[in-house]
Every structure is written in C-alpha cells, then in structure tokens.
C-alpha cells in the first residue's frame, strides 16, 4: 500500500529553492504551503505521515487522525505537538537538532554588530545625504561601542550558546554563561559559569540561547531587567516567549536598557500593536536565523533520514522517547 505523506506548511522551509523529491520516493506526497487550524484535520485525515514546522497538533487534533503514525517536525523545537497524546496513540514524532547552529550564531552577531555600530541607522543616514553634506570626512550619529573588554553573557550553553561565546572570546570579551543544567563537564577555559542573577548584573551583552520550557516563559521581565546594567544590550534569536515584551519596551523607552536585537517574538506573525515596534533602539529580523539556504538544505536532509529510519523500524531524533 502506498504511503500517504502530507506537508502542511512547506513554504517556510521551501519557497521554491529546494526539491521535495527525496520525500516523494517514500510514497504519495501532498504539499500545502500553509494550513489554517481548520484545514489541518481535513488535509491530514488520510495521511500516514505528516511533516510540519509550526502547525499545532493538540490531543484533540491527534484524536481525529486515526491513520497517522508519524509526525516529522521541520524544526528543533517540538512544542507544537502534544507528545503525551502522540505516545498514547503510537505516533512517532521526530525533530531536527543541530541543523542551523552556524546560521543562528551568525545572526546573533549580526544583531550585536548592528547595535554597537548602528549599521542600519548609518546606512539610512548616508542614503539620506548626510555624508554628502558633512564638512568632515566622517561622522557618526550614535555612540559607537567597542566589544573588546566588555562582558558577554549567554543564557543557555548548548551548541549554539557555546559557539556564540567562542566568538565573544575571539573579540576579546569576558564570557559568562548560565544554564539550569549541571555544567560540571563544561571545561571551556574562556567561559565562567555563574548564576542567572550574577550574569544579568555583570553582562554588557545578554544573549538568549535556551529552549522554551514550562519553567522559563518571560524569564526576561521587569524584575530581571532591573538587575541589568542600563548600558546593556539584549539579544534573542531563541524563542519570543522568553521575554515579557511590554516590560522590555518599557525598559528601552525609559533608557533602563540600551538596546535589543530580536529575531523572534511571542506571536508570529506578530500583531501590529506589539509594544516593541515602537520601542527605542529595538531592531528586528523576521525569524530568519534558521533560514539560510545551507541550513535549510541540512534540515531537509535530516528530515528525510529521520523518516527513512522510522520506516526501517529504527529511531533517529524521535522525541516521543523523551520522558
């Protein structure tokens, strides 16, 4: 019997520059660029396997998909699926770890370099004619910040957090890290493991590189921001819900915090009324840290390998085995 395979939101991963042919070899493949919540069940009702990035699979949704045996998530995070309900129904769920590490690290530093040299502001100023009218050979319309000698703090010290801090060390920065996990095996000589409170108090740059869990929503809030230096910069290329956005907007507008670079927000696509859109010194990218062509190629390759492993009765990146 031919397997029925459905991709529910394929356009984010593949807007047309990749091929689905490696998945087509396993059965009949149907690809939808996007799926609204009311379209998920009718589109997946006959599927043996579905692939998705952000479509939600609640207990209620899963109960209405009797044929479904496999969910392949086109992402590292797997909070879009009710894993307990999936286990109860014998549905295997896989994710894609590690595919975008270098790209996420790259965007982290793009945001920090923009904040410290105000690249976008100076570009706009030059194009507006300010340099052409300047009496000197150079000018700057914001204070410029040298990173060497400053303190970089990462919240989270997985593969991404570690790579980010290696670059901070190369810039001559002092490096602090906090992780709620035991860190006795962390032996990097350039990093000092500290408490969250100590990291927030000491860091000139605070960068979030941790997964969203039940314990850490809005971990950056009015209380934790109050611990930070007024001159500190905040970076988030992790998960938007880690930040209380109103608290961050208030801190930026009152000059309680110097600036922020964000690739993620609590709601995506965001509501136009998001308070951060009108906050002082806040810069955005639209959740693109994962989206370089190289990273997306790796993601799709791993997704195919995960599915092949499942069909062969093996497990690879099966998050339903995580308890």
KOLDONU-413875 format. One line per field, with one value per residue: x, y, z of N, C-alpha, C in turn; residue in three letters. Coordinates in steps of 0.2 Angstrom, whole numbers, plus 5000, padded with zeros to 4 digits. Layout:
<nodes>
nxx = [X  ...] .
nyy = [Y  ...] .
nzz = [Z  ...] .
caxx = [X  ...] .
cayy = [Y  ...] .
cazz = [Z  ...] .
cxx = [X  ...] .
cyy = [Y  ...] .
czz = [Z  ...] .
aa = [ALA  ...] .
</nodes>
This chain:
<nodes>
nxx = [5004  5003  5011  5004  5009  5009  5013  5011  5014  5024  5030  5038  5050  5053  5053  5053  5066  5072  5071  5057  5059  5066  5058  5047  5050  5046  5032  5016  5016  5009  5009  5006  5007  5003  4993  4978  4971  4958  4960  4968  4964  4956  4965  4975  4969  4969  4982  4997  5009  5014  5022  5028  5031  5026  5013  5000  4998  4987  4980  4966  4966  4975  4967  4958  4964  4966  4974  4986  5004  5016  5024  5034  5044  5049  5059  5069  5063  5049  5037  5025  5018  5007  5015  5012  5000  5003  5011  5002  4994  5003  5010  5024  5036  5047  5062  5073  5088  5102  5104  5105  5114  5126  5121  5112  5121  5128  5118  5115  5127  5127  5116  5121  5133  5126  5120  5130  5137  5127  5123  5112  5106  5116  5118  5105  5106  5117  5112  5102  5108  5116  5130  5136  5134  5142  5154  5166  5177  5171  5158  5147  5131  5127  5133  5147  5152  5165  5168  5178  5185  5173  5159  5151  5136  5129  5113  5110  5119  5121  5124  5123  5124  5137  5145  5143  5149  5162  5165  5163  5174  5184  5183  5189  5181  5175  5168  5153  5142  5126  5117  5103  5105  5116  5133  5146  5154  5158  5171  5177  5190  5188  5176  5166  5155  5141  5128  5111  5107  5119  5125  5116  5118  5132  5134  5137  5132  5118  5113  5101  5100  5092  5080  5062  5054  5043  5046  5052  5045  5044  5056  5064  5060  5052  5058  5070  5076  5078  5090  5100  5113  5110  5116  5117  5115  5102  5100  5090  5088  5081  5068  5053  5044  5051  5053  5046  5037  5031  5037  5050  5049  5046  5057  5067  5062  5062  5075  5081  5087  5099  5097  5091  5091  5082  5076  5065  5048  5034  5022  5019  5016  5018  5007  5002  5001  5011  5021  5035  5037  5037  5047  5062  5078  5077  5079  5074  5073  5064  5062  5073  5085  5087  5086  5095  5101  5110  5107  5094  5094  5102  5092  5081  5088  5091  5078  5073  5081  5077  5064  5066  5073  5063  5054  5062  5061  5068  5075  5078  5082  5069  5057  5047  5052  5057  5055] .
nyy = [4994  5011  5024  5038  5054  5070  5087  5101  5114  5120  5130  5139  5132  5128  5139  5137  5135  5123  5105  5093  5080  5069  5065  5061  5049  5040  5038  5044  5061  5076  5093  5107  5125  5133  5130  5133  5132  5126  5119  5108  5095  5090  5090  5081  5070  5057  5054  5045  5049  5065  5081  5095  5113  5123  5120  5116  5102  5096  5086  5085  5087  5076  5065  5064  5059  5045  5037  5042  5040  5045  5060  5072  5085  5100  5107  5112  5113  5106  5108  5110  5099  5088  5078  5068  5064  5060  5049  5040  5037  5030  5037  5042  5055  5066  5077  5090  5092  5103  5108  5121  5128  5136  5146  5152  5157  5166  5176  5181  5188  5197  5205  5210  5217  5226  5234  5239  5247  5253  5250  5250  5262  5271  5268  5272  5285  5289  5287  5296  5308  5314  5311  5316  5330  5333  5342  5336  5322  5311  5305  5302  5297  5291  5284  5274  5258  5248  5231  5223  5219  5221  5212  5197  5188  5173  5165  5149  5136  5127  5119  5131  5142  5139  5141  5154  5160  5157  5165  5178  5177  5178  5191  5197  5198  5196  5181  5175  5162  5155  5141  5130  5117  5104  5108  5102  5096  5105  5113  5123  5135  5148  5153  5157  5149  5155  5161  5165  5177  5183  5184  5192  5204  5207  5207  5215  5213  5203  5187  5176  5159  5147  5134  5135  5132  5124  5131  5143  5154  5171  5175  5185  5199  5213  5212  5205  5212  5224  5220  5221  5231  5248  5251  5240  5227  5218  5202  5191  5177  5165  5160  5169  5170  5170  5182  5196  5206  5219  5223  5224  5234  5245  5246  5249  5261  5270  5271  5262  5251  5248  5244  5232  5217  5207  5192  5185  5184  5185  5181  5175  5177  5193  5204  5220  5229  5226  5231  5232  5237  5250  5254  5261  5260  5247  5232  5222  5206  5195  5181  5173  5167  5153  5151  5151  5146  5135  5130  5126  5116  5107  5104  5098  5087  5080  5078  5069  5058  5055  5050  5039  5031  5029  5021  5010  5004  5009  5021  5039  5054  5054  5061  5057  5047  5054  5057] .
nzz = [5000  4996  5004  5012  5012  5019  5018  5028  5030  5020  5014  5021  5024  5011  4999  4986  4982  4985  4983  4984  4981  4987  4998  4991  4986  4995  4995  4991  4989  4996  4996  5005  5005  5016  5031  5039  5055  5055  5043  5045  5050  5039  5029  5033  5036  5029  5030  5032  5037  5042  5039  5047  5051  5060  5063  5074  5084  5094  5108  5104  5091  5086  5090  5080  5069  5064  5055  5056  5059  5060  5064  5057  5062  5055  5062  5077  5089  5098  5103  5097  5096  5105  5115  5125  5121  5108  5111  5117  5107  5099  5089  5081  5084  5077  5077  5071  5076  5078  5065  5061  5068  5065  5057  5065  5075  5067  5064  5077  5080  5070  5074  5086  5081  5073  5083  5090  5081  5075  5062  5052  5055  5051  5038  5033  5035  5027  5014  5015  5012  5022  5024  5012  5014  5024  5033  5037  5034  5040  5050  5064  5070  5082  5097  5097  5100  5107  5107  5113  5129  5136  5144  5140  5141  5140  5141  5142  5137  5126  5110  5102  5111  5115  5104  5101  5112  5110  5099  5105  5114  5105  5101  5111  5123  5140  5146  5151  5157  5159  5164  5168  5168  5175  5175  5176  5167  5158  5151  5145  5143  5142  5147  5161  5172  5179  5191  5186  5191  5194  5181  5174  5181  5178  5165  5149  5137  5135  5129  5123  5122  5124  5126  5125  5139  5152  5163  5160  5153  5149  5156  5155  5162  5170  5183  5181  5171  5179  5186  5177  5168  5164  5152  5145  5132  5124  5117  5107  5099  5100  5107  5107  5117  5129  5133  5142  5133  5134  5146  5142  5132  5139  5147  5137  5132  5143  5145  5153  5148  5136  5122  5110  5100  5090  5084  5085  5091  5103  5097  5081  5064  5070  5080  5074  5084  5093  5107  5106  5093  5093  5102  5109  5101  5096  5087  5073  5065  5054  5061  5055  5057  5056  5042  5032  5015  5016  5029  5028  5018  5025  5035  5028  5023  5035  5039  5030  5032  5045  5043  5034  5043  5053  5045  5043  5055  5065  5077  5075  5081  5088  5097  5105  5113  5123  5140] .
caxx = [5000  5007  5011  5001  5013  5007  5017  5006  5016  5030  5033  5044  5056  5055  5049  5055  5073  5074  5067  5054  5060  5069  5052  5042  5052  5043  5025  5012  5017  5005  5012  5002  5012  5001  4987  4975  4969  4953  4961  4973  4961  4954  4971  4979  4964  4971  4989  5001  5014  5014  5028  5026  5035  5023  5006  4999  4994  4984  4977  4960  4968  4978  4962  4954  4968  4967  4979  4993  5009  5022  5025  5041  5044  5054  5062  5072  5058  5044  5032  5019  5015  5006  5019  5009  4994  5006  5013  4996  4991  5008  5013  5031  5037  5054  5064  5079  5093  5109  5105  5105  5119  5131  5117  5109  5127  5129  5113  5117  5132  5124  5112  5126  5137  5122  5118  5136  5140  5121  5124  5106  5105  5121  5116  5100  5108  5121  5107  5098  5113  5120  5138  5137  5133  5146  5160  5172  5177  5167  5153  5143  5125  5126  5139  5150  5154  5170  5167  5184  5185  5166  5157  5146  5133  5124  5109  5109  5125  5121  5129  5123  5127  5145  5148  5142  5154  5169  5166  5164  5181  5189  5183  5192  5176  5174  5162  5149  5136  5121  5112  5100  5108  5123  5138  5152  5158  5160  5178  5180  5194  5186  5169  5164  5148  5138  5121  5107  5107  5126  5126  5112  5121  5138  5135  5136  5128  5115  5111  5097  5101  5089  5074  5057  5051  5037  5049  5056  5042  5045  5061  5067  5054  5054  5062  5076  5079  5081  5096  5104  5116  5107  5120  5117  5111  5099  5099  5086  5087  5079  5061  5050  5040  5056  5053  5040  5038  5029  5042  5056  5048  5046  5064  5070  5059  5064  5083  5083  5091  5102  5095  5089  5091  5077  5074  5059  5043  5029  5017  5022  5017  5016  5002  5005  5001  5016  5024  5042  5038  5038  5052  5068  5084  5075  5080  5071  5073  5058  5063  5077  5091  5087  5083  5100  5100  5114  5104  5088  5096  5103  5086  5078  5091  5090  5070  5072  5085  5073  5059  5069  5075  5057  5051  5066  5060  5073  5073  5083  5079  5062  5056  5042  5056  5059  5050] .
cayy = [5000  5017  5028  5045  5059  5077  5093  5105  5121  5118  5136  5142  5128  5128  5143  5135  5134  5116  5099  5088  5073  5064  5063  5058  5042  5036  5037  5050  5067  5081  5098  5113  5130  5135  5127  5136  5127  5122  5115  5103  5089  5088  5089  5076  5064  5051  5054  5040  5053  5072  5085  5102  5117  5127  5118  5113  5095  5095  5080  5084  5086  5069  5060  5064  5057  5038  5034  5045  5036  5049  5067  5075  5092  5104  5112  5108  5113  5101  5110  5111  5093  5086  5072  5063  5061  5056  5042  5036  5034  5026  5041  5044  5062  5067  5084  5091  5096  5105  5109  5128  5131  5141  5152  5156  5161  5172  5181  5183  5193  5202  5209  5214  5222  5232  5238  5243  5252  5256  5249  5251  5269  5275  5267  5276  5292  5291  5287  5302  5313  5317  5311  5321  5337  5333  5346  5331  5315  5305  5307  5296  5299  5287  5282  5268  5253  5243  5225  5221  5221  5220  5206  5194  5183  5169  5161  5143  5134  5121  5120  5137  5146  5138  5144  5161  5163  5156  5171  5183  5177  5180  5198  5199  5199  5192  5177  5172  5158  5152  5135  5127  5110  5103  5110  5100  5094  5111  5114  5128  5139  5155  5154  5157  5148  5159  5161  5169  5184  5186  5185  5198  5210  5209  5207  5221  5210  5196  5184  5171  5153  5142  5132  5137  5126  5126  5135  5150  5159  5178  5175  5192  5203  5219  5211  5203  5218  5228  5218  5223  5237  5252  5251  5233  5226  5211  5198  5185  5173  5159  5160  5175  5170  5170  5189  5200  5211  5225  5225  5226  5240  5250  5247  5253  5268  5274  5271  5257  5246  5252  5242  5225  5214  5202  5188  5181  5187  5180  5180  5176  5184  5197  5209  5226  5233  5224  5237  5233  5240  5257  5255  5264  5256  5239  5231  5216  5202  5191  5174  5171  5164  5146  5151  5151  5140  5129  5127  5123  5110  5102  5102  5094  5081  5076  5076  5063  5052  5053  5046  5033  5027  5026  5016  5004  5002  5012  5028  5044  5060  5053  5065  5053  5043  5058  5057] .
cazz = [5000  4995  5010  5010  5015  5019  5021  5030  5029  5017  5010  5025  5023  5004  4995  4979  4980  4987  4980  4989  4978  4992  5001  4986  4985  5000  4994  4988  4993  4995  4999  5006  5008  5023  5033  5044  5060  5052  5037  5047  5050  5033  5025  5036  5038  5026  5030  5036  5039  5041  5041  5048  5055  5066  5064  5081  5085  5101  5109  5101  5083  5085  5091  5074  5064  5065  5051  5057  5063  5061  5063  5056  5063  5052  5067  5083  5095  5096  5107  5093  5097  5112  5115  5128  5116  5102  5113  5118  5100  5095  5084  5082  5082  5076  5076  5068  5080  5076  5058  5060  5073  5062  5054  5071  5078  5063  5065  5084  5079  5065  5078  5090  5077  5071  5089  5093  5076  5072  5054  5049  5055  5047  5031  5031  5036  5021  5009  5015  5010  5027  5022  5006  5016  5030  5032  5039  5030  5043  5056  5067  5074  5088  5101  5094  5105  5106  5111  5117  5136  5138  5146  5136  5145  5137  5145  5139  5134  5121  5104  5099  5116  5116  5098  5101  5116  5106  5095  5110  5116  5099  5101  5117  5128  5145  5144  5157  5155  5164  5162  5173  5168  5178  5170  5178  5161  5154  5153  5140  5148  5141  5150  5168  5173  5185  5192  5182  5194  5193  5174  5172  5184  5176  5157  5145  5132  5137  5123  5125  5118  5128  5123  5129  5144  5156  5169  5159  5149  5151  5161  5155  5164  5174  5189  5179  5168  5184  5188  5171  5168  5159  5146  5142  5126  5125  5110  5107  5092  5103  5107  5108  5124  5134  5135  5143  5128  5137  5151  5138  5128  5144  5149  5132  5131  5149  5145  5158  5145  5130  5116  5109  5094  5091  5078  5087  5095  5106  5092  5074  5063  5076  5079  5073  5090  5098  5110  5104  5087  5095  5107  5107  5100  5096  5080  5072  5059  5055  5062  5049  5059  5054  5036  5026  5011  5018  5035  5026  5015  5030  5038  5024  5023  5041  5039  5025  5036  5051  5040  5032  5049  5055  5040  5044  5062  5069  5079  5075  5083  5090  5103  5109  5118  5129  5145] .
cxx = [5004  5006  5008  5005  5010  5011  5012  5007  5023  5034  5039  5050  5058  5050  5050  5062  5076  5069  5064  5055  5062  5063  5047  5044  5049  5035  5022  5013  5012  5008  5007  5007  5010  4995  4984  4972  4963  4954  4966  4970  4959  4960  4975  4975  4966  4979  4992  5006  5013  5020  5025  5031  5032  5015  5005  4995  4993  4982  4970  4961  4970  4972  4958  4958  4970  4972  4986  4998  5015  5021  5032  5041  5050  5057  5065  5067  5052  5038  5025  5015  5013  5009  5016  5003  4997  5008  5007  4993  4997  5011  5020  5032  5045  5056  5070  5084  5099  5109  5107  5110  5123  5127  5114  5115  5128  5125  5114  5122  5131  5120  5117  5130  5132  5121  5124  5139  5134  5122  5118  5105  5110  5120  5110  5102  5113  5117  5103  5102  5117  5128  5140  5137  5138  5152  5167  5171  5173  5162  5150  5137  5123  5132  5141  5153  5159  5168  5172  5184  5178  5164  5151  5143  5128  5120  5107  5116  5125  5126  5129  5126  5135  5148  5148  5148  5161  5170  5167  5171  5186  5189  5186  5187  5177  5168  5159  5144  5132  5117  5109  5102  5114  5128  5145  5157  5160  5167  5181  5184  5192  5180  5169  5157  5146  5131  5117  5108  5114  5127  5122  5115  5128  5139  5133  5132  5125  5111  5107  5098  5098  5082  5068  5054  5046  5040  5051  5052  5043  5051  5065  5060  5056  5058  5069  5080  5081  5088  5102  5107  5111  5110  5120  5113  5108  5098  5094  5085  5084  5072  5058  5047  5045  5056  5046  5040  5036  5035  5049  5055  5048  5053  5068  5068  5061  5072  5085  5087  5093  5099  5094  5089  5087  5075  5067  5054  5038  5024  5020  5018  5015  5010  5005  5005  5007  5020  5031  5042  5039  5043  5058  5074  5082  5075  5077  5073  5067  5059  5067  5083  5092  5087  5089  5099  5103  5110  5097  5089  5098  5097  5082  5081  5090  5082  5069  5075  5081  5067  5061  5070  5068  5054  5055  5065  5065  5071  5079  5079  5071  5061  5051  5045  5058  5054  5052] .
cyy = [5006  5022  5035  5050  5066  5082  5098  5113  5121  5125  5139  5139  5129  5132  5142  5134  5127  5111  5095  5081  5068  5061  5059  5051  5037  5034  5043  5056  5073  5087  5104  5119  5132  5131  5131  5131  5123  5118  5109  5096  5086  5086  5083  5070  5057  5050  5048  5044  5061  5076  5092  5106  5120  5125  5114  5107  5094  5088  5079  5083  5079  5064  5059  5062  5050  5035  5036  5041  5040  5056  5070  5082  5095  5109  5108  5108  5109  5102  5111  5104  5091  5079  5066  5060  5057  5049  5038  5033  5031  5030  5043  5051  5063  5075  5084  5095  5098  5107  5117  5132  5137  5147  5156  5160  5167  5177  5184  5189  5198  5207  5213  5219  5228  5237  5242  5248  5255  5256  5252  5259  5273  5274  5271  5283  5294  5291  5293  5308  5316  5317  5316  5328  5338  5337  5341  5325  5310  5309  5301  5300  5296  5285  5275  5264  5248  5237  5222  5223  5221  5213  5203  5188  5179  5165  5155  5142  5127  5122  5127  5142  5145  5142  5151  5164  5162  5163  5177  5183  5179  5187  5201  5201  5194  5188  5174  5167  5155  5146  5132  5119  5110  5104  5108  5098  5099  5113  5119  5133  5146  5157  5153  5155  5151  5158  5166  5177  5187  5188  5192  5205  5212  5210  5214  5219  5203  5193  5177  5165  5147  5140  5135  5131  5129  5131  5142  5155  5166  5178  5182  5196  5209  5218  5209  5208  5223  5226  5220  5230  5241  5252  5244  5232  5219  5208  5192  5182  5166  5158  5166  5175  5170  5178  5192  5206  5218  5228  5228  5233  5246  5252  5251  5260  5273  5274  5267  5252  5250  5250  5234  5223  5208  5198  5184  5185  5182  5177  5181  5173  5188  5202  5216  5231  5231  5230  5238  5237  5248  5259  5258  5259  5248  5238  5223  5212  5197  5183  5171  5168  5157  5146  5152  5145  5134  5126  5123  5116  5105  5099  5097  5087  5076  5074  5069  5057  5050  5048  5040  5028  5025  5021  5010  5001  5004  5019  5033  5050  5060  5056  5062  5049  5047  5059  5063] .
czz = [5000  5001  5007  5015  5014  5022  5022  5029  5026  5014  5014  5024  5015  5000  4988  4977  4982  4983  4985  4986  4983  4996  4997  4985  4990  4999  4990  4992  4991  4999  4999  5008  5015  5025  5039  5049  5058  5046  5039  5047  5043  5028  5027  5037  5035  5026  5034  5040  5038  5043  5042  5052  5061  5067  5071  5081  5092  5102  5105  5093  5082  5086  5085  5068  5065  5062  5053  5062  5064  5059  5062  5057  5060  5056  5073  5088  5093  5101  5103  5093  5104  5112  5119  5124  5111  5105  5114  5112  5096  5089  5086  5080  5082  5075  5072  5072  5076  5069  5057  5065  5070  5060  5060  5075  5074  5064  5072  5083  5075  5069  5083  5087  5075  5077  5091  5088  5073  5064  5050  5049  5051  5040  5029  5031  5029  5015  5009  5013  5016  5026  5017  5009  5022  5029  5034  5034  5033  5048  5059  5071  5080  5091  5098  5100  5103  5110  5116  5124  5140  5140  5142  5140  5141  5142  5140  5136  5131  5116  5102  5104  5116  5110  5098  5106  5114  5102  5100  5113  5111  5099  5107  5123  5134  5144  5150  5154  5160  5161  5168  5174  5172  5173  5172  5173  5157  5156  5148  5145  5148  5145  5157  5169  5180  5186  5187  5185  5193  5185  5172  5175  5181  5169  5154  5139  5135  5131  5125  5120  5122  5125  5128  5133  5148  5162  5167  5154  5153  5157  5160  5156  5168  5180  5186  5175  5173  5187  5183  5171  5163  5153  5142  5136  5127  5118  5111  5100  5094  5102  5110  5115  5130  5137  5136  5139  5131  5142  5147  5134  5133  5146  5143  5131  5137  5150  5151  5155  5138  5123  5115  5102  5094  5084  5079  5092  5098  5102  5085  5069  5068  5074  5078  5079  5095  5101  5108  5098  5088  5100  5104  5106  5100  5089  5079  5065  5060  5055  5056  5051  5057  5046  5030  5022  5013  5024  5032  5022  5020  5034  5034  5023  5029  5042  5035  5029  5042  5048  5038  5038  5052  5051  5041  5051  5067  5072  5078  5076  5085  5097  5107  5114  5124  5134  5150] .
aa = [UNK  UNK  UNK  UNK  UNK  UNK  UNK  UNK  UNK  UNK  UNK  UNK  UNK  UNK  UNK  UNK  UNK  UNK  UNK  UNK  UNK  UNK  UNK  UNK  UNK  UNK  UNK  UNK  UNK  UNK  UNK  UNK  UNK  UNK  UNK  UNK  UNK  UNK  UNK  UNK  UNK  UNK  UNK  UNK  UNK  UNK  UNK  UNK  UNK  UNK  UNK  UNK  UNK  UNK  UNK  UNK  UNK  UNK  UNK  UNK  UNK  UNK  UNK  UNK  UNK  UNK  UNK  UNK  UNK  UNK  UNK  UNK  UNK  UNK  UNK  UNK  UNK  UNK  UNK  UNK  UNK  UNK  UNK  UNK  UNK  UNK  UNK  UNK  UNK  UNK  UNK  UNK  UNK  UNK  UNK  UNK  UNK  UNK  UNK  UNK  UNK  UNK  UNK  UNK  UNK  UNK  UNK  UNK  UNK  UNK  UNK  UNK  UNK  UNK  UNK  UNK  UNK  UNK  UNK  UNK  UNK  UNK  UNK  UNK  UNK  UNK  UNK  UNK  UNK  UNK  UNK  UNK  UNK  UNK  UNK  UNK  UNK  UNK  UNK  UNK  UNK  UNK  UNK  UNK  UNK  UNK  UNK  UNK  UNK  UNK  UNK  UNK  UNK  UNK  UNK  UNK  UNK  UNK  UNK  UNK  UNK  UNK  UNK  UNK  UNK  UNK  UNK  UNK  UNK  UNK  UNK  UNK  UNK  UNK  UNK  UNK  UNK  UNK  UNK  UNK  UNK  UNK  UNK  UNK  UNK  UNK  UNK  UNK  UNK  UNK  UNK  UNK  UNK  UNK  UNK  UNK  UNK  UNK  UNK  UNK  UNK  UNK  UNK  UNK  UNK  UNK  UNK  UNK  UNK  UNK  UNK  UNK  UNK  UNK  UNK  UNK  UNK  UNK  UNK  UNK  UNK  UNK  UNK  UNK  UNK  UNK  UNK  UNK  UNK  UNK  UNK  UNK  UNK  UNK  UNK  UNK  UNK  UNK  UNK  UNK  UNK  UNK  UNK  UNK  UNK  UNK  UNK  UNK  UNK  UNK  UNK  UNK  UNK  UNK  UNK  UNK  UNK  UNK  UNK  UNK  UNK  UNK  UNK  UNK  UNK  UNK  UNK  UNK  UNK  UNK  UNK  UNK  UNK  UNK  UNK  UNK  UNK  UNK  UNK  UNK  UNK  UNK  UNK  UNK  UNK  UNK  UNK  UNK  UNK  UNK  UNK  UNK  UNK  UNK  UNK  UNK  UNK  UNK  UNK  UNK  UNK  UNK  UNK  UNK  UNK  UNK  UNK  UNK  UNK  UNK  UNK  UNK  UNK  UNK  UNK  UNK  UNK  UNK  UNK  UNK  UNK  UNK  UNK] .
</nodes>
